[in-house]
Amino acid sequence: MTSIQTLAEETFGDKEKANRWLRRTLAELGGETPLVVAQTEAGARIIETILGKIALGAAA
């Protein structure tokens, strides 16, 4: 989970913004929060992919 937190902070450039995003429900995740989804290895990979898209400027 720490790597997801760190990646989110790097992506958003701000710890507070990253924490808000990690706790926000996302339609893309079936209404779950990134923190809940990231609790499994497969889920963490999904969150990493979404953060990568955000970092590249794609809508997520």
N, CA and C atoms as a LAMMPS dump frame, in Angstrom:
ITEM: TIMESTEP
0
ITEM: NUMBER OF ATOMS
180
ITEM: BOX BOUNDS ff ff ff
-5.0000000000000000e+02 5.0000000000000000e+02
-5.0000000000000000e+02 5.0000000000000000e+02
-5.0000000000000000e+02 5.0000000000000000e+02
ITEM: ATOMS id mol type element x y z
1 1 1 N 0.824 -1.202 0
2 1 2 C 0 0 0
3 1 3 C 0.862 1.257 0
4 2 1 N 2 1.204 0.624
5 2 2 C 2.87 2.368 0.682
6 2 3 C 3.272 2.829 -0.708
7 3 1 N 3.558 1.895 -1.605
8 3 2 C 3.959 2.303 -2.949
9 3 3 C 2.808 2.994 -3.681
10 4 1 N 1.581 2.569 -3.455
11 4 2 C 0.426 3.228 -4.067
12 4 3 C 0.295 4.644 -3.514
13 5 1 N 0.45 4.803 -2.22
14 5 2 C 0.394 6.128 -1.597
15 5 3 C 1.478 7.025 -2.185
16 6 1 N 2.692 6.513 -2.268
17 6 2 C 3.812 7.282 -2.807
18 6 3 C 3.57 7.649 -4.262
19 7 1 N 3.111 6.691 -5.052
20 7 2 C 2.832 6.941 -6.462
21 7 3 C 1.734 7.996 -6.619
22 8 1 N 0.706 7.916 -5.799
23 8 2 C -0.371 8.911 -5.85
24 8 3 C 0.159 10.301 -5.493
25 9 1 N 1 10.385 -4.48
26 9 2 C 1.581 11.672 -4.088
27 9 3 C 2.44 12.239 -5.21
28 10 1 N 3.217 11.392 -5.866
29 10 2 C 4.042 11.841 -6.987
30 10 3 C 3.164 12.286 -8.154
31 11 1 N 2.094 11.557 -8.404
32 11 2 C 1.197 11.87 -9.52
33 11 3 C 0.494 13.202 -9.309
34 12 1 N -0.015 13.421 -8.101
35 12 2 C -0.778 14.633 -7.823
36 12 3 C 0.087 15.774 -7.309
37 13 1 N 1.332 15.481 -6.938
38 13 2 C 2.246 16.516 -6.481
39 13 3 C 1.913 17.085 -5.116
40 14 1 N 1.046 16.395 -4.393
41 14 2 C 0.581 16.914 -3.111
42 14 3 C -0.013 15.763 -2.301
43 15 1 N 0.414 15.634 -1.062
44 15 2 C -0.051 14.537 -0.214
45 15 3 C -1.555 14.612 0.04
46 16 1 N -2.058 15.812 0.292
47 16 2 C -3.483 15.977 0.586
48 16 3 C -4.35 15.621 -0.627
49 17 1 N -3.952 16.079 -1.814
50 17 2 C -4.697 15.743 -3.034
51 17 3 C -4.674 14.239 -3.279
52 18 1 N -3.522 13.623 -3.059
53 18 2 C -3.394 12.174 -3.243
54 18 3 C -4.32 11.44 -2.283
55 19 1 N -4.346 11.855 -1.033
56 19 2 C -5.205 11.201 -0.043
57 19 3 C -6.682 11.346 -0.385
58 20 1 N -7.077 12.514 -0.874
59 20 2 C -8.479 12.702 -1.283
60 20 3 C -8.824 11.763 -2.432
61 21 1 N -7.94 11.661 -3.426
62 21 2 C -8.199 10.795 -4.576
63 21 3 C -8.269 9.33 -4.146
64 22 1 N -7.382 8.918 -3.278
65 22 2 C -7.352 7.524 -2.831
66 22 3 C -8.614 7.13 -2.064
67 23 1 N -9.307 8.095 -1.491
68 23 2 C -10.505 7.818 -0.689
69 23 3 C -11.809 8.131 -1.424
70 24 1 N -11.697 8.573 -2.677
71 24 2 C -12.88 8.923 -3.479
72 24 3 C -13.362 7.696 -4.249
73 25 1 N -14.671 7.467 -4.234
74 25 2 C -15.204 6.353 -5.027
75 25 3 C -15.092 6.705 -6.504
76 26 1 N -14.745 5.707 -7.303
77 26 2 C -14.574 5.907 -8.742
78 26 3 C -15.478 4.948 -9.504
79 27 1 N -16.212 5.474 -10.476
80 27 2 C -17.068 4.631 -11.312
81 27 3 C -16.235 3.561 -12.008
82 28 1 N -15.029 3.922 -12.415
83 28 2 C -14.124 2.997 -13.096
84 28 3 C -13.792 1.775 -12.236
85 29 1 N -13.932 1.932 -10.934
86 29 2 C -13.64 0.841 -9.994
87 29 3 C -14.927 0.234 -9.436
88 30 1 N -16.015 0.401 -10.131
89 30 2 C -17.288 -0.152 -9.683
90 30 3 C -17.813 0.507 -8.425
91 31 1 N -17.463 1.784 -8.238
92 31 2 C -17.931 2.512 -7.067
93 31 3 C -17.073 2.326 -5.829
94 32 1 N -15.979 1.609 -5.958
95 32 2 C -15.049 1.42 -4.836
96 32 3 C -14.016 2.543 -4.823
97 33 1 N -13.312 2.667 -3.715
98 33 2 C -12.22 3.63 -3.637
99 33 3 C -10.917 2.954 -4.06
100 34 1 N -9.965 3.74 -4.55
101 34 2 C -8.667 3.162 -4.884
102 34 3 C -8.018 2.438 -3.698
103 35 1 N -8.206 2.954 -2.487
104 35 2 C -7.608 2.291 -1.319
105 35 3 C -8.157 0.889 -1.114
106 36 1 N -9.448 0.715 -1.313
107 36 2 C -10.059 -0.608 -1.151
108 36 3 C -9.559 -1.547 -2.239
109 37 1 N -9.579 -1.083 -3.474
110 37 2 C -9.156 -1.921 -4.602
111 37 3 C -7.684 -2.316 -4.469
112 38 1 N -6.86 -1.402 -3.992
113 38 2 C -5.416 -1.636 -3.915
114 38 3 C -5.013 -2.637 -2.841
115 39 1 N -5.961 -3.167 -2.101
116 39 2 C -5.613 -4.12 -1.047
117 39 3 C -5.221 -5.484 -1.582
118 40 1 N -5.501 -5.741 -2.86
119 40 2 C -5.032 -6.982 -3.479
120 40 3 C -3.93 -6.631 -4.471
121 41 1 N -3.103 -7.601 -4.794
122 41 2 C -2.018 -7.375 -5.755
123 41 3 C -2.582 -6.947 -7.108
124 42 1 N -3.61 -7.651 -7.578
125 42 2 C -4.224 -7.312 -8.868
126 42 3 C -4.84 -5.914 -8.82
127 43 1 N -5.479 -5.6 -7.715
128 43 2 C -6.082 -4.282 -7.559
129 43 3 C -5.042 -3.175 -7.538
130 44 1 N -3.928 -3.432 -6.88
131 44 2 C -2.846 -2.447 -6.835
132 44 3 C -2.331 -2.152 -8.237
133 45 1 N -2.251 -3.178 -9.081
134 45 2 C -1.804 -2.971 -10.473
135 45 3 C -2.798 -2.095 -11.23
136 46 1 N -4.085 -2.297 -10.963
137 46 2 C -5.115 -1.472 -11.608
138 46 3 C -4.943 -0.008 -11.199
139 47 1 N -4.726 0.23 -9.918
140 47 2 C -4.549 1.6 -9.424
141 47 3 C -3.288 2.214 -10.014
142 48 1 N -2.221 1.443 -10.118
143 48 2 C -0.99 1.944 -10.736
144 48 3 C -1.247 2.354 -12.186
145 49 1 N -2.041 1.567 -12.898
146 49 2 C -2.366 1.885 -14.289
147 49 3 C -3.162 3.184 -14.377
148 50 1 N -4.149 3.336 -13.505
149 50 2 C -4.955 4.564 -13.502
150 50 3 C -4.08 5.774 -13.185
151 51 1 N -3.215 5.645 -12.19
152 51 2 C -2.325 6.755 -11.84
153 51 3 C -1.378 7.079 -12.99
154 52 1 N -0.941 6.062 -13.701
155 52 2 C -0.091 6.288 -14.872
156 52 3 C -0.816 7.089 -15.941
157 53 1 N -2.087 6.771 -16.162
158 53 2 C -2.897 7.518 -17.135
159 53 3 C -3.064 8.968 -16.694
160 54 1 N -3.306 9.161 -15.408
161 54 2 C -3.455 10.52 -14.884
162 54 3 C -2.151 11.291 -15.083
163 55 1 N -1.037 10.657 -14.786
164 55 2 C 0.263 11.309 -14.931
165 55 3 C 0.529 11.718 -16.376
166 56 1 N 0.006 10.933 -17.31
167 56 2 C 0.189 11.239 -18.732
168 56 3 C -0.864 12.204 -19.266
169 57 1 N -1.803 12.584 -18.401
170 57 2 C -2.803 13.566 -18.779
171 57 3 C -4.109 13.001 -19.29
172 58 1 N -4.277 11.697 -19.232
173 58 2 C -5.53 11.088 -19.678
174 58 3 C -6.57 11.207 -18.578
175 59 1 N -7.82 11.268 -18.961
176 59 2 C -8.902 11.29 -17.971
177 59 3 C -9.036 9.91 -17.364
178 60 1 N -9.194 9.858 -16.059
179 60 2 C -9.359 8.566 -15.382
180 60 3 C -10.533 8.633 -14.437
